[in-house]
């Protein structure tokens, strides 16, 4: 019974925070509809019901994440970077390849959290609708998720080795620029957007926990400086994979002709 | 009979929500049972949490299609039809600014950054200065997101090619990296990613697509997307400039 009450107060709190986040948007929409556009909101009942669903859904989603996934993700990151788990004895030098389970874990957790990312679902739905079937929402999400998987594997490698962040970003930008030249124009905007949407409600907290946990577990790393950067990778790599996928599809159709 | 239809729709949505979460569950179970081989921490809470996540995701997607997408597009149409560029720009800026300033991820990151900076001796170690620094950082990011949406909307109106602007932005990021203080670079790069919240993204996407549909000669696919790309690029540049200003 006490547990139930606990969950209930938690839920009310999360709901309150979600409402607070939605409030500026709500004020903006109402102000523009009534003062600037001077129009009643079309299908008002449906829109309000939809808004209630979004807020309620997001609150439940966030609470579930906090209860279930975040603690597990954090515990696992710590367990996997523990010297005892890695199997080296005290005083022995740990090399970067000793952390291979961390890289694999980062890649898989990156892929799986991106598949569940609500912002990405939203953009993929829109892209599917607008492109009239040329872009498959699930295909787009999987491509983006593969990008995030690579990003986190490389990002954790960077934290372990302590190499400077900007070099990776520079190389990433160069790859994007080169790919942009060769990719059919209609896919470029979607590809650029898919970088920004991957890092949202689900991915950011898990990725941040991973970065901070890892940089404090690896000897010689400072969480303040080395803990950052994973999110930057996760918003750059999906651009590369989506552009790559578009190029691949383009080449395939050209071959068939 | 009517209820039967609803039940089928709900079951379908529930099914999609479950498949969306299967990868996470598989990864966690695999690593716990095969790799780490330690008893699962708080299994009951985890299962309950997963159930909440499934129901939440299902409601979110349903609400998206019913509420956020239509309202975003309707407003984009109405603003385009009204033909007032000023109001469109004010709306775009307000949408970017107001949703970012309240973003919980940004508030947390800004606070963390002020602690790190004062520990490193870059700013004075007093509550007032740290508070100012964190607030300034939030304002900087929110302003840059507002500006990003405005630039993105102008791009749709004028039909500028997206990649010129993005590549120009990349070059600016690299130039700023050379002169910006080392301590701010990691934070600045990450700031781009945390700005776009789950409620902003669908609205911004609907705004872009709605505008590109309403304006003659624009394609919703090539011109409607790209707003989010700006919103994740501009904060990087502005946060580095902020670092230059403070240190």
Interface residues (C-beta under 8 A of the other chain):
Chain A: X7 X17 X20 X21 X22 X23 X24 X25 X27 X28 X29 X32 X33 X36 X37 X39 X41 X42 X43 X46 X47 X48 X49 X50 X51 X52 X53 X54 X55 X56 X57 X58 X59 X60 X61 X62 X63 X64 X65 X66 X67 X68 X69 X71 X72 X73 X75 X76 X79 X80 X85 X101 X105 X108 X109 X111 X112 X113 X115 X116 X118 X119 X121 X122 X123 X125 X126 X127 X130 X131 X165 X166 X169 X170 X173 X176 X177 X180 X185 X186 X188 X189 X190 X192 X193 X195 X196 X197 X198 X199 X200 X201 X204 X205 X224 X225 X226 X227 X228 X229 X230 X231 X232 X234 X235
Chain B: X20 X21 X23 X24 X26 X27 X28 X30 X31 X32 X35 X36 X38 X41 X42 X45 X46 X47 X48 X49 X50 X51 X52 X53 X54 X55 X56 X57 X58 X59 X60 X61 X62 X63 X64 X65 X66 X67 X68 X69 X70 X71 X74 X75 X78 X79 X82 X87 X91 X94 X95 X98 X99 X101 X102 X103 X104 X105 X116 X119 X120 X162 X163 X166 X167 X170 X173 X174 X177 X182 X183 X185 X186 X187 X189 X190 X192 X193 X194 X195 X196 X197 X198 X199 X200 X201 X202 X203 X205 X206 X209 X219 X220 X221 X222 X223 X224 X225 X226 X227 X228 X229 X231 X232
